Amino acid sequence: MLTITALAVPDIRQARARALCVAGGALAAALAWTMEVPLLGIDLNFRYGTSHTQIVAAGQVIGASLATLLLGWLLLAVLEQRTAYARTLWTSLALAGLAASVALPLTVASTPATTPAAVAGLVVMHLTIGAAVIPAMARTARARRQHTRKPAG
């Protein structure tokens, strides 16, 4: 009989590595914003439909990336408890999420308030965070241990 179990107590090194992934993703977001806005002078403005023009500030970038990355950590932890394919499934979902997040700036590309530089800046920012976090977080995924029991007899 084959049973699959997972460790009940989280590994401290794994938690530290994931916390560093989250912090690194937020740092990547902050660095991308710093390169784009103050250094390159890109106005990260966008507008959805008839709404007011939105300005993307550094705090919003860091806060949104932290929230998203913490949710990604939670998803990976849940998947590790529920499936033997947590790494593959999480990586696929993370890449799908990245594709969706890159699509958002592209949807506002045709509005007059959104410059091509702003669209490119937002896309680069999303890709930078994804490139910094997805491979590193996927490496922290723990495989479920498989134990075999010999039949009594």
C-alpha positions, 0 to 999 in steps of 0.5 A: 500500500502506498501512502503520501504524507507531508511534513506537518511542521514547516521547515525554518530554512524553507520559510526563510527562503520564501520570505526572502523571495517575497522581500526580493520581489518587493525590492525588484518592484521598487528598483524597477519603479525607481529606474523608470520614474525618477531616473528615466522620467516615465510617467506611470499613468493609466486610465481604464475607460472613462475613469480618472487618470491613475498615477502609479506611486512607489508605495502602490507598487511595493504594496501590491507586489507584497500582497500578491507575493504573499498570496503566491506563498500561501498558494504554494503552501496549500498546494504542497499539502494537497498534491504531490505536484505542487511545484509544477502546478504552482509554477504553471499558475504563477506563469498564468498570473504573470501573463494576466498581469502583463495583459492589464497594462496592454489593455489600457495601451489605446487610451489617450492618457496612457503613453507607450512609455507607461505601458512599456514601463508597467510591462517591464515592472511586471516581468521583472517581479515575475523573473525575480520571484517565480524561479526562486519560489518554485525552488523552495517547493517541497516534494511530498514524501512517499512512504511504502508500507509492507503488507502484514503477513 
